[in-house]
Amino acid sequence: DSGNWYQGKHEPLITRELFDQAQAQLKRDNIQRENKEFAFTKLFTCGYCESGISAEEKWKQLKDGTHAKYIYYSCARSRDRNCKNKYIREEDLITELLKMLDQVNINELGMRQKLEDEMARFNIFQRSVLGTITKSNTDHVTDIRNYAKYILKEGTVTEKRELLANLRSRIVYKDKTLTLTD
């Protein structure tokens, strides 16, 4: 930390040119990895070993030359390296979540007021901008449940995470099915 540099008296192991080439290669290989944010990580636990659930993005080249993106969720295996829990595609996971929403008490969502406010805002938008009038629906709970399902299917990563994070029960993933526990 003195700031003083001293000339070494040893014979160098490599030449200055080789050192410079290695440094250039290291700079070239300094690739910034993209940190992906997946919608359903850190929200479930494994039904076998109670580890968290992680996600992985895969790309497949189709016969027509285009690429299809698939997202798979599975046990992170942090507590049991040999956990036997199966992988599940995101589409199948959303289907399981939709089934689960049919069974959950709508008050358990923990964000009922926020969903109601969003629905009211949308109804005002429909009336004032689009000029359409929505029918008066007496089954308000069904509207909230359907809006929650819409968020799971079409919402942003943030909206999906917020919806599920507000569940008052814990979600457990085991063998391609989801269950709620207290």
Salt bridges, closest charged atoms under 4 A:
ASP20 OD1 - ARG16 NE 3.67
ASP29 OD1 - ARG28 NH2 2.98
GLU34 OE2 - LYS36 NZ 3.57
GLU37 OE2 - ARG161 NE 3.40
GLU50 OE1 - ARG79 NH1 3.73
GLU56 OE2 - LYS58 NZ 3.10
GLU57 OE2 - LYS36 NZ 3.55
GLU57 OE2 - LYS69 NZ 3.56
GLU91 OE1 - ARG89 NE 3.05
GLU96 OE2 - LYS99 NZ 3.15
ASP102 OD1 - LYS149 NZ 2.48
GLU116 OE2 - ARG112 NE 2.92
GLU116 OE2 - HIS140 NE2 3.79
GLU118 OE1 - ARG121 NH2 3.42
GLU162 OE2 - LYS114 NZ 2.85
ASP175 OD1 - LYS86 NZ 3.80
